[in-house]
Amino acid sequence: MDRLDNTIRPYAWGSTTAIPRLLGTEPSGEPQAEMWMGAHTGAPSRTGRGTLVELIEAAPEKELGPESVAKFGPRLPFLLKLLAAGSPLSLQVHPDLTQAKEGYADEERRGVPVTAPHRNYRDANHKPELVCAVTEFDGLCGFRDPLRAAALLDGLGVDSLKPYVDLLHAQPEEAALREVLTAVLTADPEEMARTVAETAAACDRLGGDYAPYAGIAHHYPGDPGVIAAMLLNHVRLQPGEALFLGAGVPHAYLDGLAVEIMANSDNVLRCGLTPKHVDVPELLRIVRFEARDPGVLRPEAGPDGEEVYETPIDEFRLSRYVLPESGAVHDLTLTTPQILLCTAGSVRAGEHELTPGTSVFVPAGEKAEVAGTGTLFRATVIA
């Protein structure tokens, strides 16, 4: 197996302390938002044999195994991350596989450069994802029931929100959510900025259920995404709890440290809370306008102490081992590729001693024995 040297992305919303605290290093004062582990061409993990992209390109079946190559092609189909949010990420959705292929092909035909800031589809893949809390972790996930959203907005006492409240009461669920989100994102910017300012002041004053939205408005003053965020479920995950985000489900992460795994894609359509491009017509085509429970996941017990986070897709499978002080050796050998990430304690993986924030890549079929005391996340595929 190969010890990974991983890139940390300095996105502006990143925490300045969470990843350094995990790694046991001094903060630099700059945001450290995401640590990428995998073979994404934007920031591939490095090994003593070259980057993970180079290793896989040189011998895909040896590194990934014939089952994975047959199902997903000669590439690692997932990207694993440590995600450290110090302020809210953009409110966003991801396309399904058909939408991604169609959108990518359309922008290619129209000659939109892949690096263009107004480009929606960077690749032809979907991007389902799973986020698992390492610390307490706040996020937004999926639409509230329209009547609950109406009550939340109405409770602010802001006159300019009344038309949205009326729409949420008057329409069937899908139409209500679609019309309100469309109205929020297409409103006159100056009028919306005033509405957001009044909303923020009311959220500050009322606190309680409104406190998360006061925080969002503090980071994004005047942004229509503040109102859009109030249509969504607020979720606070405890360590070990997770959320699965499928296609079309609007979501945003607000604060905390988590392990995130996703299909190896960079396709994002934004709804707000960002200075980046928001393509409202395309966004409305992708969003699934249905109220849903956020569906907090807790791991299911598997053999040999493995705790599995069940999801409905095959590009990734995330599980966790919480290893006691027993000294027992656990055989994690698989016929599919793996990344093992330590988030607590000290775990020996083959010849490598893993401490919090360190990881290894295990080629398909390679012996993978681990022992120690700590928490180990395992990322692989279902081939």
MIRO-670244 format. One record per residue (C-alpha): residue in three letters; x, y, z. Coordinates in nm, 2 decimals. Layout:
BEGIN
{'ALA', {X, Y, Z}}
...
//
This chain:
BEGIN
{'MET', {0.00, 0.00, 0.00}}
{'ASP', {0.10, 0.36, -0.06}}
{'ARG', {0.11, 0.64, 0.19}}
{'LEU', {-0.07, 0.94, 0.04}}
{'ASP', {0.06, 1.30, 0.03}}
{'ASN', {-0.26, 1.50, -0.01}}
{'THR', {-0.34, 1.86, -0.13}}
{'ILE', {-0.52, 2.10, 0.10}}
{'ARG', {-0.75, 2.34, -0.08}}
{'PRO', {-0.75, 2.70, 0.06}}
{'TYR', {-1.11, 2.79, -0.03}}
{'ALA', {-1.23, 3.11, 0.14}}
{'TRP', {-1.51, 2.93, 0.34}}
{'GLY', {-1.26, 2.69, 0.50}}
{'SER', {-1.18, 2.68, 0.87}}
{'THR', {-0.84, 2.82, 0.97}}
{'THR', {-0.80, 2.57, 1.26}}
{'ALA', {-1.00, 2.24, 1.21}}
{'ILE', {-0.76, 2.06, 0.97}}
{'PRO', {-0.44, 2.18, 1.15}}
{'ARG', {-0.59, 2.07, 1.48}}
{'LEU', {-0.66, 1.72, 1.34}}
{'LEU', {-0.31, 1.70, 1.19}}
{'GLY', {-0.14, 1.84, 1.50}}
{'THR', {0.02, 2.12, 1.31}}
{'GLU', {0.03, 2.50, 1.36}}
{'PRO', {-0.24, 2.70, 1.18}}
{'SER', {-0.10, 2.92, 0.91}}
{'GLY', {-0.38, 3.18, 0.95}}
{'GLU', {-0.51, 3.09, 0.60}}
{'PRO', {-0.83, 2.89, 0.54}}
{'GLN', {-0.78, 2.52, 0.49}}
{'ALA', {-1.11, 2.39, 0.35}}
{'GLU', {-1.06, 2.05, 0.19}}
{'MET', {-0.80, 1.78, 0.19}}
{'TRP', {-0.84, 1.57, -0.13}}
{'MET', {-0.76, 1.20, -0.14}}
{'GLY', {-0.78, 1.03, -0.47}}
{'ALA', {-0.71, 1.05, -0.84}}
{'HIS', {-0.89, 1.37, -0.94}}
{'THR', {-0.68, 1.55, -1.20}}
{'GLY', {-0.73, 1.88, -1.02}}
{'ALA', {-0.53, 1.77, -0.72}}
{'PRO', {-0.43, 1.40, -0.73}}
{'SER', {-0.27, 1.24, -0.42}}
{'ARG', {0.10, 1.18, -0.44}}
{'THR', {0.28, 0.86, -0.35}}
{'GLY', {0.64, 0.74, -0.35}}
{'ARG', {0.57, 0.58, -0.70}}
{'GLY', {0.42, 0.90, -0.85}}
{'THR', {0.07, 1.06, -0.84}}
{'LEU', {-0.23, 0.83, -0.80}}
{'VAL', {-0.34, 0.93, -1.15}}
{'GLU', {0.00, 0.82, -1.29}}
{'LEU', {-0.02, 0.49, -1.10}}
{'ILE', {-0.36, 0.41, -1.23}}
{'GLU', {-0.29, 0.51, -1.59}}
{'ALA', {0.02, 0.29, -1.60}}
{'ALA', {-0.16, -0.03, -1.47}}
{'PRO', {-0.53, 0.02, -1.42}}
{'GLU', {-0.62, -0.34, -1.36}}
{'LYS', {-0.33, -0.39, -1.12}}
{'GLU', {-0.43, -0.09, -0.91}}
{'LEU', {-0.81, -0.10, -0.94}}
{'GLY', {-0.88, -0.46, -1.00}}
{'PRO', {-1.05, -0.61, -1.31}}
{'GLU', {-1.40, -0.58, -1.15}}
{'SER', {-1.38, -0.21, -1.09}}
{'VAL', {-1.23, -0.14, -1.43}}
{'ALA', {-1.50, -0.35, -1.60}}
{'LYS', {-1.77, -0.15, -1.42}}
{'PHE', {-1.63, 0.20, -1.40}}
{'GLY', {-1.35, 0.21, -1.65}}
{'PRO', {-0.98, 0.27, -1.59}}
{'ARG', {-1.02, 0.54, -1.32}}
{'LEU', {-1.08, 0.56, -0.95}}
{'PRO', {-1.45, 0.64, -0.94}}
{'PHE', {-1.46, 0.82, -0.61}}
{'LEU', {-1.29, 1.12, -0.44}}
{'LEU', {-1.25, 1.12, -0.06}}
{'LYS', {-1.21, 1.45, 0.13}}
{'LEU', {-1.17, 1.60, 0.47}}
{'LEU', {-1.40, 1.90, 0.47}}
{'ALA', {-1.36, 2.18, 0.72}}
{'ALA', {-1.62, 2.45, 0.70}}
{'GLY', {-1.56, 2.77, 0.89}}
{'SER', {-1.84, 2.96, 0.70}}
{'PRO', {-2.12, 2.84, 0.48}}
{'LEU', {-2.05, 2.68, 0.14}}
{'SER', {-2.26, 2.78, -0.16}}
{'LEU', {-2.62, 2.65, -0.17}}
{'GLN', {-2.60, 2.39, -0.45}}
{'VAL', {-2.74, 2.09, -0.63}}
{'HIS', {-2.58, 1.82, -0.85}}
{'PRO', {-2.72, 1.66, -1.17}}
{'ASP', {-2.80, 1.30, -1.22}}
{'LEU', {-2.60, 1.10, -1.48}}
{'THR', {-2.82, 1.16, -1.77}}
{'GLN', {-2.84, 1.54, -1.70}}
{'ALA', {-2.46, 1.56, -1.66}}
{'LYS', {-2.40, 1.38, -1.99}}
{'GLU', {-2.65, 1.60, -2.17}}
{'GLY', {-2.53, 1.92, -2.01}}
{'TYR', {-2.16, 1.84, -2.08}}
{'ALA', {-2.23, 1.75, -2.44}}
{'ASP', {-2.44, 2.07, -2.49}}
{'GLU', {-2.16, 2.30, -2.36}}
{'GLU', {-1.90, 2.12, -2.56}}
{'ARG', {-2.11, 2.17, -2.88}}
{'ARG', {-2.14, 2.54, -2.79}}
{'GLY', {-1.77, 2.57, -2.74}}
{'VAL', {-1.79, 2.69, -2.37}}
{'PRO', {-1.44, 2.65, -2.23}}
{'VAL', {-1.42, 2.40, -1.95}}
{'THR', {-1.24, 2.66, -1.73}}
{'ALA', {-1.50, 2.94, -1.81}}
{'PRO', {-1.66, 3.08, -1.49}}
{'HIS', {-2.01, 3.04, -1.64}}
{'ARG', {-1.96, 2.68, -1.74}}
{'ASN', {-2.20, 2.44, -1.55}}
{'TYR', {-2.06, 2.10, -1.65}}
{'ARG', {-1.69, 2.03, -1.61}}
{'ASP', {-1.74, 1.66, -1.69}}
{'ALA', {-2.00, 1.41, -1.80}}
{'ASN', {-2.05, 1.24, -1.46}}
{'HIS', {-2.29, 1.27, -1.18}}
{'LYS', {-2.19, 1.37, -0.82}}
{'PRO', {-2.38, 1.19, -0.55}}
{'GLU', {-2.20, 1.24, -0.22}}
{'LEU', {-2.20, 1.14, 0.15}}
{'VAL', {-2.08, 1.36, 0.43}}
{'CYS', {-2.00, 1.20, 0.77}}
{'ALA', {-1.94, 1.42, 1.08}}
{'VAL', {-1.60, 1.41, 1.26}}
{'THR', {-1.70, 1.69, 1.49}}
{'GLU', {-2.05, 1.84, 1.54}}
{'PHE', {-2.15, 1.95, 1.19}}
{'ASP', {-2.42, 2.18, 1.07}}
{'GLY', {-2.58, 2.17, 0.72}}
{'LEU', {-2.89, 2.23, 0.51}}
{'CYS', {-3.04, 1.93, 0.33}}
{'GLY', {-3.35, 1.91, 0.11}}
{'PHE', {-3.67, 2.11, 0.11}}
{'ARG', {-3.89, 2.15, 0.42}}
{'ASP', {-4.26, 2.09, 0.39}}
{'PRO', {-4.40, 2.41, 0.23}}
{'LEU', {-4.63, 2.48, 0.53}}
{'ARG', {-4.33, 2.45, 0.77}}
{'ALA', {-4.13, 2.68, 0.55}}
{'ALA', {-4.42, 2.93, 0.53}}
{'ALA', {-4.44, 2.93, 0.91}}
{'LEU', {-4.07, 3.00, 0.95}}
{'LEU', {-4.08, 3.29, 0.70}}
{'ASP', {-4.41, 3.43, 0.85}}
{'GLY', {-4.26, 3.42, 1.20}}
{'LEU', {-4.01, 3.69, 1.10}}
{'GLY', {-4.27, 3.96, 1.05}}
{'VAL', {-4.10, 4.09, 0.73}}
{'ASP', {-4.36, 4.23, 0.50}}
{'SER', {-4.17, 4.16, 0.18}}
{'LEU', {-4.17, 3.79, 0.26}}
{'LYS', {-4.55, 3.77, 0.27}}
{'PRO', {-4.59, 3.69, -0.11}}
{'TYR', {-4.36, 3.39, -0.06}}
{'VAL', {-4.56, 3.28, 0.25}}
{'ASP', {-4.89, 3.31, 0.04}}
{'LEU', {-4.74, 3.10, -0.24}}
{'LEU', {-4.63, 2.83, 0.00}}
{'HIS', {-4.98, 2.80, 0.14}}
{'ALA', {-5.17, 2.83, -0.19}}
{'GLN', {-5.00, 2.58, -0.42}}
{'PRO', {-4.94, 2.20, -0.43}}
{'GLU', {-4.60, 2.11, -0.29}}
{'GLU', {-4.39, 2.09, -0.60}}
{'ALA', {-4.54, 2.40, -0.76}}
{'ALA', {-4.51, 2.60, -0.43}}
{'LEU', {-4.14, 2.52, -0.39}}
{'ARG', {-4.06, 2.58, -0.75}}
{'GLU', {-4.25, 2.92, -0.77}}
{'VAL', {-4.09, 3.05, -0.45}}
{'LEU', {-3.74, 2.95, -0.53}}
{'THR', {-3.78, 3.10, -0.88}}
{'ALA', {-3.92, 3.42, -0.74}}
{'VAL', {-3.64, 3.45, -0.49}}
{'LEU', {-3.36, 3.40, -0.75}}
{'THR', {-3.51, 3.63, -1.01}}
{'ALA', {-3.62, 3.91, -0.78}}
{'ASP', {-3.48, 4.27, -0.83}}
{'PRO', {-3.14, 4.26, -0.67}}
{'GLU', {-3.19, 4.59, -0.48}}
{'GLU', {-3.53, 4.49, -0.35}}
{'MET', {-3.39, 4.14, -0.25}}
{'ALA', {-3.10, 4.30, -0.07}}
{'ARG', {-3.34, 4.50, 0.14}}
{'THR', {-3.55, 4.19, 0.21}}
{'VAL', {-3.24, 4.00, 0.32}}
{'ALA', {-3.12, 4.28, 0.54}}
{'GLU', {-3.46, 4.29, 0.72}}
{'THR', {-3.46, 3.91, 0.74}}
{'ALA', {-3.12, 3.90, 0.89}}
{'ALA', {-3.21, 4.16, 1.15}}
{'ALA', {-3.52, 3.96, 1.25}}
{'CYS', {-3.32, 3.63, 1.26}}
{'ASP', {-3.07, 3.80, 1.49}}
{'ARG', {-3.34, 3.93, 1.72}}
{'LEU', {-3.54, 3.60, 1.74}}
{'GLY', {-3.25, 3.35, 1.76}}
{'GLY', {-3.35, 2.99, 1.83}}
{'ASP', {-3.45, 2.82, 1.50}}
{'TYR', {-3.35, 3.14, 1.32}}
{'ALA', {-3.00, 3.15, 1.45}}
{'PRO', {-2.84, 2.95, 1.16}}
{'TYR', {-2.99, 3.19, 0.91}}
{'ALA', {-2.86, 3.49, 1.10}}
{'GLY', {-2.51, 3.33, 1.07}}
{'ILE', {-2.56, 3.27, 0.69}}
{'ALA', {-2.67, 3.63, 0.64}}
{'HIS', {-2.37, 3.76, 0.83}}
{'HIS', {-2.14, 3.58, 0.58}}
{'TYR', {-2.35, 3.67, 0.27}}
{'PRO', {-2.53, 4.00, 0.32}}
{'GLY', {-2.79, 4.08, 0.06}}
{'ASP', {-2.76, 3.73, -0.11}}
{'PRO', {-3.09, 3.58, -0.22}}
{'GLY', {-2.95, 3.24, -0.11}}
{'VAL', {-3.03, 3.35, 0.25}}
{'ILE', {-3.40, 3.34, 0.18}}
{'ALA', {-3.36, 3.02, -0.03}}
{'ALA', {-3.18, 2.86, 0.26}}
{'MET', {-3.49, 2.90, 0.48}}
{'LEU', {-3.68, 2.67, 0.25}}
{'LEU', {-3.44, 2.39, 0.35}}
{'ASN', {-3.41, 2.16, 0.65}}
{'HIS', {-3.14, 2.26, 0.90}}
{'VAL', {-2.95, 1.95, 1.03}}
{'ARG', {-2.69, 1.92, 1.31}}
{'LEU', {-2.50, 1.60, 1.28}}
{'GLN', {-2.32, 1.45, 1.58}}
{'PRO', {-1.99, 1.27, 1.52}}
{'GLY', {-2.04, 0.95, 1.33}}
{'GLU', {-2.37, 1.06, 1.18}}
{'ALA', {-2.40, 1.12, 0.80}}
{'LEU', {-2.61, 1.26, 0.52}}
{'PHE', {-2.64, 1.12, 0.17}}
{'LEU', {-2.70, 1.39, -0.10}}
{'GLY', {-2.85, 1.25, -0.42}}
{'ALA', {-2.91, 1.43, -0.75}}
{'GLY', {-3.12, 1.74, -0.75}}
{'VAL', {-3.13, 1.77, -0.37}}
{'PRO', {-3.04, 2.13, -0.26}}
{'HIS', {-2.79, 2.15, 0.02}}
{'ALA', {-2.51, 2.35, 0.19}}
{'TYR', {-2.26, 2.28, 0.46}}
{'LEU', {-2.24, 2.55, 0.73}}
{'ASP', {-1.98, 2.46, 1.00}}
{'GLY', {-1.77, 2.17, 1.12}}
{'LEU', {-1.53, 1.90, 1.02}}
{'ALA', {-1.64, 1.60, 0.82}}
{'VAL', {-1.52, 1.31, 0.60}}
{'GLU', {-1.68, 1.35, 0.25}}
{'ILE', {-1.69, 1.10, -0.03}}
{'MET', {-1.84, 1.15, -0.38}}
{'ALA', {-1.84, 1.03, -0.73}}
{'ASN', {-1.53, 1.17, -0.91}}
{'SER', {-1.70, 1.47, -1.06}}
{'ASP', {-1.69, 1.85, -1.03}}
{'ASN', {-2.04, 1.93, -1.15}}
{'VAL', {-2.22, 2.19, -0.93}}
{'LEU', {-2.51, 2.42, -1.00}}
{'ARG', {-2.54, 2.69, -0.74}}
{'CYS', {-2.85, 2.85, -0.59}}
{'GLY', {-2.69, 3.13, -0.39}}
{'LEU', {-2.45, 3.21, -0.10}}
{'THR', {-2.18, 3.26, -0.36}}
{'PRO', {-2.02, 3.53, -0.58}}
{'LYS', {-1.99, 3.26, -0.85}}
{'HIS', {-2.22, 3.20, -1.15}}
{'VAL', {-2.58, 3.11, -1.09}}
{'ASP', {-2.76, 2.98, -1.40}}
{'VAL', {-3.12, 3.00, -1.28}}
{'PRO', {-3.29, 2.82, -1.58}}
{'GLU', {-3.05, 2.53, -1.57}}
{'LEU', {-3.07, 2.51, -1.19}}
{'LEU', {-3.45, 2.50, -1.20}}
{'ARG', {-3.42, 2.21, -1.45}}
{'ILE', {-3.20, 2.01, -1.21}}
{'VAL', {-3.36, 2.08, -0.87}}
{'ARG', {-3.60, 1.81, -0.74}}
{'PHE', {-3.89, 2.01, -0.59}}
{'GLU', {-4.00, 1.77, -0.32}}
{'ALA', {-4.01, 1.81, 0.05}}
{'ARG', {-3.81, 1.54, 0.23}}
{'ASP', {-3.67, 1.43, 0.56}}
{'PRO', {-3.30, 1.50, 0.56}}
{'GLY', {-3.25, 1.13, 0.63}}
{'VAL', {-2.96, 1.13, 0.89}}
{'LEU', {-2.76, 0.81, 0.84}}
{'ARG', {-2.61, 0.61, 1.12}}
{'PRO', {-2.37, 0.33, 1.03}}
{'GLU', {-2.49, -0.03, 1.02}}
{'ALA', {-2.28, -0.30, 1.19}}
{'GLY', {-2.10, -0.53, 0.96}}
{'PRO', {-1.85, -0.82, 1.01}}
{'ASP', {-1.52, -0.77, 1.21}}
{'GLY', {-1.62, -0.44, 1.36}}
{'GLU', {-1.69, -0.26, 1.03}}
{'GLU', {-1.96, 0.00, 1.04}}
{'VAL', {-2.11, 0.07, 0.70}}
{'TYR', {-2.29, 0.38, 0.57}}
{'GLU', {-2.54, 0.24, 0.32}}
{'THR', {-2.61, 0.44, 0.00}}
{'PRO', {-2.80, 0.36, -0.32}}
{'ILE', {-2.50, 0.41, -0.56}}
{'ASP', {-2.19, 0.20, -0.64}}
{'GLU', {-1.92, 0.45, -0.72}}
{'PHE', {-1.83, 0.46, -0.35}}
{'ARG', {-1.88, 0.27, -0.03}}
{'LEU', {-1.78, 0.44, 0.30}}
{'SER', {-1.73, 0.25, 0.63}}
{'ARG', {-1.57, 0.31, 0.96}}
{'TYR', {-1.37, 0.11, 1.22}}
{'VAL', {-1.36, 0.22, 1.58}}
{'LEU', {-1.07, 0.01, 1.70}}
{'PRO', {-1.05, -0.06, 2.08}}
{'GLU', {-0.73, -0.13, 2.28}}
{'SER', {-0.75, -0.51, 2.21}}
{'GLY', {-0.45, -0.53, 1.98}}
{'ALA', {-0.66, -0.74, 1.74}}
{'VAL', {-0.56, -0.74, 1.38}}
{'HIS', {-0.83, -0.67, 1.12}}
{'ASP', {-0.79, -0.80, 0.76}}
{'LEU', {-0.93, -0.54, 0.53}}
{'THR', {-0.81, -0.70, 0.20}}
{'LEU', {-1.05, -0.65, -0.09}}
{'THR', {-1.06, -0.71, -0.47}}
{'THR', {-1.14, -0.34, -0.52}}
{'PRO', {-0.92, -0.03, -0.45}}
{'GLN', {-0.93, 0.13, -0.11}}
{'ILE', {-0.83, 0.45, 0.07}}
{'LEU', {-0.79, 0.42, 0.44}}
{'LEU', {-0.80, 0.74, 0.65}}
{'CYS', {-0.73, 0.78, 1.02}}
{'THR', {-0.93, 1.05, 1.21}}
{'ALA', {-0.84, 0.96, 1.57}}
{'GLY', {-0.58, 0.76, 1.76}}
{'SER', {-0.30, 0.56, 1.60}}
{'VAL', {-0.36, 0.28, 1.36}}
{'ARG', {-0.10, 0.06, 1.19}}
{'ALA', {-0.19, -0.02, 0.83}}
{'GLY', {0.07, -0.26, 0.68}}
{'GLU', {0.40, -0.09, 0.73}}
{'HIS', {0.25, 0.25, 0.78}}
{'GLU', {0.16, 0.42, 1.11}}
{'LEU', {-0.15, 0.63, 1.06}}
{'THR', {-0.22, 0.93, 1.28}}
{'PRO', {-0.52, 1.17, 1.25}}
{'GLY', {-0.54, 1.31, 0.90}}
{'THR', {-0.31, 1.06, 0.73}}
{'SER', {-0.41, 0.81, 0.47}}
{'VAL', {-0.30, 0.52, 0.24}}
{'PHE', {-0.41, 0.38, -0.09}}
{'VAL', {-0.45, 0.01, -0.11}}
{'PRO', {-0.44, -0.14, -0.46}}
{'ALA', {-0.70, -0.41, -0.54}}
{'GLY', {-0.62, -0.75, -0.39}}
{'GLU', {-0.32, -0.62, -0.18}}
{'LYS', {-0.30, -0.75, 0.17}}
{'ALA', {-0.44, -0.49, 0.41}}
{'GLU', {-0.41, -0.57, 0.78}}
{'VAL', {-0.48, -0.30, 1.04}}
{'ALA', {-0.44, -0.28, 1.42}}
{'GLY', {-0.43, -0.01, 1.68}}
{'THR', {-0.65, 0.21, 1.88}}
{'GLY', {-0.84, 0.48, 1.69}}
{'THR', {-1.09, 0.56, 1.42}}
{'LEU', {-1.03, 0.45, 1.06}}
{'PHE', {-1.25, 0.53, 0.76}}
{'ARG', {-1.24, 0.30, 0.46}}
{'ALA', {-1.34, 0.42, 0.11}}
{'THR', {-1.39, 0.17, -0.17}}
{'VAL', {-1.64, 0.08, -0.45}}
{'ILE', {-1.91, -0.17, -0.51}}
{'ALA', {-1.80, -0.36, -0.82}}
//
